[in-house]
Structures are given as structure tokens and as C-alpha cells.
């Protein structure tokens, strides 16, 4: 299959569809190729779309010709500047300026010479072109050394400028490093070094940008949460999240009361869909006194798609954290870390029964906490329940 040539316009159409966010199968259908041929197209370019070059102005080529270089040499010797020459030749002034400073084109006398400039341009235009990292063994060795130390390409690119401030040969962009790893025709680095990157990939994935956002009807931001929640002055405010098992196929829900650190676990033996989470929260909150049902803070996961129903059923105000901001649920994050002692990462969490979760909850709530003056969450929570609703002006748990 990989030996069957595909027309350039078909390849271009296929990548155009992918860049627009269209699914792989649909992109292949629109471009007129099979799903397998689409895979071959992506594989042959190592997951990178072909570079699109903007069209040049009508009537002239993209590159300077030998005749134009002769004209530039004559105009420069006559004392004309880049802007004036650019207007005469219908070229950008910056193009003329760069050409006049071309390395190897300026002789000992300091004058621009058209012949050497043309030879240099022809040499540079040859393809395939060796990348900078191939031409510089010292640069390649330095990049490889830092990749093995788990530095990202962006970190390497920036740090080389710091460590070699006066050596232009030790300059390389992070994109050039990525291409040296993923595009073997560019050469320079072994593809196995991709395993040193954070993703560990040895083939580059296409990034699709879509304007679609997870719908959260009437979602209330954490910024609108009242001050009483932040300072833990009033009990009954909760934080929630999921701890997820191997391959995200199983999960256990967690609910933590901010004042006492009392923890409840949500049993999700089937899956962690929005409906399952809704039902599990309802079962746990039903056991709480009414005055301890004030608010719940969660992240923007799809498991909370039914948040309006959850709020209505349990008489809770629900607030959502900002994306990628786990510290906004610090109490819950700390609790989830403790729970990983019982439910390690990469394991199947669906095997744990209700009795297992009850035993873990009892043990966790029985741990003395420094933040509670060495009371246990169970003792602090029981004190709240026994005291009943907090009246204005009455102090809460330490």
C-alpha cells in the first residue's frame, strides 16, 4: 500500500481536512482515499503536515535571479540604498538589505559581488538540505546530552543561548529539535530519543484545534464562591473529584468537607459517567444533616455534566474550578494523595466493594490531623453533627 503513489492534491486535501478538525475517517472520505491510505500519508510524513508556502507576487519568482543580483551590485556601487533598489526591482527592502550582507558575497573591499552571491544561493537551494544539527556535531552532541537528561526541546533551545552566548553555531530552535527526532529525512538525532521527551512518543501526533468546548449550562465559577467557603468559617462546604484507575476505565469518587476534612467515597462499580456520579452523590449526601449541605466545588470534568440535577436534588450550590487548577481544591487534592495509599495508580478500582470503601473511609477519618489540633476528622465531624446548625456569632470547629 505504501508503494502506491497518491496525487499531491489528494494529500493536500487530506491534510486540509485534518487541520480543520475533521475526524480521520471523514477526512479520508472527503479526500478520496481509504482509511488505510490516510494512515500511510500520515506515516510517510511522520505525523507532520506538508509545509504550505505562500504564493509570491504575480510576475516574478520567489527567489532573486542572477540578473537581479547583477542589478543590485550595480545600484549599490552607485550609492543607492535598499529601499530605492527595492522599489526599482519590485522587491522588499529587507530582501535587498539581507542580500547585500550575504555571507561570502562581500569581498575584501567591502563591496557586494553578484557572482559569489549567486553561487552561494544555488548551493543553499540544493535539496535535500542537511539540517544544522547534522552540520554541527558539537551542537548535536549537546542537544542529545540534554535530551537524555529529560530537558524539553524548548528548554534546550533557550538554555543554549544562555550557556553559549557568543557562539552562533550553538543556536537551534525547539522546532528544529523536534524535526530532527521525528522526521528522519532531516536526520541528526535518533528517533529513539523521542522516548526522552515528556510524551515518550517516537512519532509526532497531529494537533487539532477546535472551537468546541465542553458545555456547562449555567456553570458557576469558583470566583463566585462566598468568602465563608474560603476561610472555612462555616461547615458544610465540600470539595469533590475522581481518582481514576488504569487506562481511565475505573474510578472512585471523593467528597471532603473543608472544615473537618471528613471524607466520603463514591462507589462507581460500573463506570464514572455523569449519571453514575449523580446517583452516587445523591446516596452519600442523603445521609448528611441538612445544615451540612451548603456547597460542592468540583473541577470541569465531564462526569459533572448533570450538575444542575445534582444541585437540585441535594439542595447544594455547585462551583467549578478553573481549568488545570487543582490547587483550588487543595483539601480534596491532599485527600486524594492519601487515598492513593489504598488505591494505587494504574490499578483496577472497580474491584473494590462498598465494604472496602467503608473500611478505607473509617481508617482515613480516624487518622489524627495536625490541622485539626490532632483531632481526627471523625471526632471533628461528630462534634459538628452533635452541635447542630451554627448560629450567627458562634465559633466553629478549631
Helices and strands as residue ranges (DSSP letters): H 8-19, H 24-31, H 35-44, H 66-77, H 82-89, H 93-100, H 114-125, H 132-135, H 137-148, H 153-163, G 168-170, H 174-182, G 191-196, G 222-224, H 227-230, E 237-244, G 246-248, E 251-257, E 263-266, H 274-285, G 290-292, E 295-298, G 302-304, H 307-314, E 317-320, G 326-329, H 330-339, G 349-351, H 354-365, E 368-369, G 370-372, E 375-376, H 377-387
